[in-house]
Amino acid sequence: AAQAGTADSEITVEQFKQDYRNKVERMYGDGLERVSDLDKYNALVSLVRDYLAEPWLNTKEKYRRTGSKQVYYFSIEFLLGRLLGSNLYNLGLNEVCQQALGELGMDLRTLRQVEEDPGLGNGGLGRLAACYLDSMASLGLPGHGMGMRYRYGLFEQRIVDGYQREYADDWLMDGFYWDVRKPAEAVEVRFGGNVRIKSNGKTQYIHEGYETVLAVPYDVPVVGYRNGTINTLRLWSAEARLSEVVCAPQGGSDCQKAVEYSQTVEELSNILYPDDSTYEGKALRLKQQYFLVSAGLQSIIRNYRENNGHLREFPHKIAIHINDTHPVLCIPELLRILLDEEQLTWEEAWNITVQTMSYTNHTILPEALETWPEDLFRTVLPRIYLIVRDINEYYCRSLWETYPGDWDRISRMAIISYNRIHMAHLAIAGCHSVNGVAELHTDILKNKIMKEFCDFSPAKFNNKTNGVTQRRWVSLCNPALAQLITDTIGPRWVEHPQELAQLERHGADTAFQHHLLRVKLQNKVALAKYVKEKHGITLDVNSIFDSQIKRIHAYKRQTLNVLHIMALYNRLKENPLLDIEPHTFIFGGKAAVNYHIAKNTIKLINSLADLVNNDKSIRDKIKVVFLENYNVSLAELIIPATDVSEQIPTASYEASGTGNMKFMMNGAVTIGTLDGANIEIKQAVGEDNIIVFGLTAEEVLAYYRGGGYNPWEVYQGNERLKQVVDQLINGFFPGAGDLFRGHFDSLLYQGDHFFVLKDFASYEAAHRVLDERYKDRPTWLKMCSANIAHSGRFSSDRTFAEYATDIWHIRPDTLPFSA
Ligand code: 26Y
């Protein structure tokens, strides 16, 4: 039998060509010459799926046989990006496929671009989950994803007259050929109704009068890098079972009702909530969360029962990870199953649950912390509500034992207080591990946001600094750089990214530098081509490409970037002979649908772009572009072409950041604040290879304690700054009128909560340092190499080895890092 993972050595180009031709003919009843690109793409996916069927089956078989502990990563978002390229690459079929298609007169790159981006996530949190899937499989770790199969992904952004417009992301329109529908493994999820308590010796809870939603799983293969491991991402879809509804003859009113009913049921998995900032307590969102959790847990337990004995052993066989609080109902749902269905005692059920569950926090933004009104919760999930009440009581009792009489503290830490259910408190109480996503973030959790919880159970708290997969974020998106690295230090870095450190020795080497420069230029040409085709703007590929690509949010401070560009522009206008390096400022990102100031920031960037790009007098020294509909695929194009990575949040706000790591791996130099993982990037590369500026988290927090700072003083004390701030409202942007008054007011009249003005001078100075370094090209290239060389730490392989060892207590087949 074909050995899993060695597909590359087994399938020849000839074989591939033949298989592919056959596939096209069988799928479409037509010859390769006669079918569309979409058909060709679909046939290729179908063929790749055939190739991975056997190793997929073998992997499942192996896990059953060895009885190894399985990890389930529950996440309401998985931002996968396109899969054709990454699956071919991880299967080791990339070259064979490329050559085979070439010989058939086709181009793999074209077919890869036919694929819709499965955008089942908002940003960092969802993309992190996707990187982790890649690492789990590539480490040969039995780790699977549990997520939602949204009918529509994150909205598609179009820019109309400089403004963001949102369109439905109909990603399933042409079908999605990677997943396998498993109707036989569907489970039922119950909503509403009421709970009757029956007491005959033992109390029983009978849930009645509920509505049932059918949860149907779709399994997506997750391919490990050339190791034969194929794990599973299980995505759940809500369906109604209409066959149970009797229709009146000639389709009478019952049929009508049935169709309406099916629509309300299917609403559950229709949309991904397009918001990563402000929490909204919508009933549908609560239902979605419970739907994922209940369906996922039921299927895990069903599978467990087929292969194992008593549920007492559950924590030795299963680890469940909760990605932020969104899937935190895993805790009461597992308790429900253990109590109501398995008849375990509370103590037993609670201990099993806590030992099984672990939780990652991704944000300290108070407006993104989930709490649910008790009434709503009780109505939608009556049985789960009772269990959460019991958890609350049990937890508060244990708090009372440690802090007798300290009512204030206990009410601050309670899971239910003031008629709201606090999901983070539930997570901390019900998990054996709570982690932050970068050292600073974890410190802030431990010493501020969750201090009282940490005092109560310090052993739970730990840090796991985020990581990204070098396979998608270097090998696939930057093949030229990957080749250069492999030519220089050999191919092992793909599986052992810490070996990138060997590049350090080559950083000052002229030949290496020369190659690096060529690679970067080639990537800039590719991006410039895209920008020209899509936006009609000509970029100077010899300019510094400076990128800020991420969700648009006040704390991420796209505004600071804008003000600096305005100041640079003003300097050029005053002195057209000013000797500055030409710059291309690249922006990309979506703003939440109702986040008005963020949407206005997009308009601000576009207004600046219009002004600057059309001003002949500055002789193309600066260009500004806002790239429409930022998503994973666009990131794959922008990151390899970037020289300068903008990571400029107000310190303390960005839990970690992961874009910062992707840029670093691709040899961009960071200009950043001391926040999130930027701090650890600085430690890794050394202070000569990163440009930092601005207030530290401690300083920011100290200002807040003192009631903020006075932006007027800063504004009045800095001529350049005053000029650009005034330009927001003084007609500098033709036709803008009062459009940017909101930005102006927030900076001056609302206390500049995010310290934009406060950090401006230091940001400007940092940019000057950057330009100086860039002028001296050998120094610059050395900085770029140092960034690549020290990026191994930020591989999700490292992060995952840490989760596996410290939290889930499982051992991968091989550990790439001695964790
Ligand atoms: C509940 C709703 C309002 C909500 C929906 C999505 C709240 C938060 C989110 C997503 C948050 C998110 O993406 N956080 C980011 O997680 C990354 C991965 O850990 C971090 O790198 C990044 O700093 C953090 O902002």
Residues whose N, C-alpha, C, O or C-beta is under 5 A from the ligand:
A	BS01	26Y	G123 G124 L125 L128 D275 D276 S277 T278 Y279 H362 A368 V437 E654 A655 S656 G657 T658
